[in-house]
């Protein structure tokens, strides 16, 4: 399996999708909504960007399509649900560490507020 | 909504199938932002395609590098097909098709005199003048004649080749000088100023490209010429060797003899006038002149030939043959590629079936294979361009000197594109077949370990492809074999003289300084005497022109006092020689004696003739003491030598007449003064060239020497274009042969691997090795036999087309055909051996267990 480090830096859409899937499985539209909510409407993924990212993430093994469906009354046949994989978690953590390091450096050079 | 659905078709089909529905659902919910969603389709669709391409490319590179044998073969095949065709068709287009680099090139024609035995004869000044006045078909008519001069500079004098031209020539060709001007209408008269236009090359070599060259003087022979212009580097007329142009200065005396033919004429047809019309008008004009001058212009007609067609039938045929051969190679390359891809497709059926079973749609499979084929084609094409760049200079010997063209044709990118497109389409078409098959529903059988890829139809297709390859290679083998036989035959033609160890060079003595024969005689004496003293030199002599260097110098002959001999239209080649020319070049003296120093102008005029000359007039009697008339004088035959090929190895030569150099009347026959020195020398003759140079310098410090070469090279130059052609065609044949062998081997190897279980059963049932071996061999031989049969028929047709190039070898030459067939059968056997051997080692238990 590929090394998590080799995926860094993650495209921002990918990182956001991973964050959206961190706590629960979601379908496409729910991911868009979650990302928008989390960023207070700042980032609104388009359908094309979303599914292109999903396709790639599936191939890379960051997420999987899940067969478990929610309760029938909430389900829509057309929807597909996605779940983050352990490897996806590993990659997301690696990305977070990378960003943290970066922020530390930015602070040291006075570009960002806070302690170095 | 429907619009969004439509736009989704921009996405790759696999992507659409996967996510289209959900994207529509999202679009339905996000109505507020419909415009943004619509605009979003374009960049994302493009990116999705790029994703797949990247993926496919990665996969393609992986599969191609993992099957290295296949990849290298396929690349070579593609490169060869594209490379050979681009080079050859660039050449053919350059020489045969593309308009010559002059204004209104399609209206340019050459005008020649036509008389018995000669379809293209130079014009006499009087006939040129009269024809020009009598015809209306030409918008303009110009004359020129080749003239080389001694160029005297501060450095060593040198001989340069140029043309004396009438003032009409440059405007007629639409040629503009890059410096200065061209000749003014009144400049080409006997009284006109001596001016000269330099070629770009000469301007560079003697003036170092000095832009202030205009008005400076150059000394040509003993006259000073003022430079009035420089032509651009891409202007070559009438040939690539032309280094300068000076005005043609015809004097009244030049118009007196209508049989003194030395002018070439070029005309530009009036717009709307066809060559046929011009020809008809010229025929009428020639007939009128013949009536007016019944004696001089007897049987003299006119020929009008498009400038582009000033190409020997042989050159044309030779280029067509080469073009045909390269088409064959392209055909074979495509067949081979197709066959390779088919075999590979069959072998990959399992892989594709797995991918299809895992949900890859037809679109993705096809896409993947197309990407692979394209990658092969692009890489092969790049190799092909490199190959054609390398091949083109090798073919320049085939650019005929008779056309005003540079020797190195440019690479033609349209042709490159064409050849690339053909290979590409082949690659794509045959590369895709397996994808369609794999995606045609689920093929559970294909997933089965050890699945047999029999596919009867495809195997028949491959067999047909191999048959086509064998047939084509037989055609190429026959063609190149016949040309090789023709080359050998010409190379063994006895030219009548021995060229080994004979060094030659030219000292062209300028007039009027050397117009008096005695003056020239002194020069020859000084040079010959000293050269004969040089170490290793056994003999030396001068002649007007060495054999095979000058195809003109043909004179009418009449035999006096014997009215039974009809001599109309009888001609002979005429040369002046110093004593011992025959000894120097080992031309056997059959009867009588050589010319002698004692044959001076005040003694009776004598001649040495060739055997064919003697035979023609006095078949059963001794020719010695007989008289005939040539070049204004009656001459007595004092010697007979054997015949030589004056005109070259391939053309029939006129009988030869040799005159003693001291019986050359002053001020006449300028052109015939001996200028070629032949030196018979032991050891390395080139080592004495500096010594000869010093000797000539001592005899006349202003005299250059030129054309230093071995007589053997003069003879070899006769067959050089042929040798190039045989090499080119031979290379094509070898390639075709090799490809066909690979094709047969591939076909059988595959068939054996597919038939392993069957063979196993046969062995288990008691088949002996010989049976198995024979079975495989028979399959290969049948395929080869079908190809050979077709190839022999096609080869016979092709050979008929080559007839003009065969120098007397029969088109149906049994030796060549037999050799081609034997070679092909041998190739088939060689291709069969490895697969047959593998069939022998089939282990029945393992083969059957796999079932």
Interface residues (C-beta under 8 A of the other chain):
Chain A: X27 X28 X29 X32 X44 X46 X47 X48 X49 X50 X51 X52 X54 X55 X56 X59 X76 X78 X79 X80
Chain B: X11 X15 X18 X19 X21 X22 X23 X25 X26 X27 X29 X30 X33 X36 X37 X40 X41 X43 X44 X45 X47 X48 X51 X55
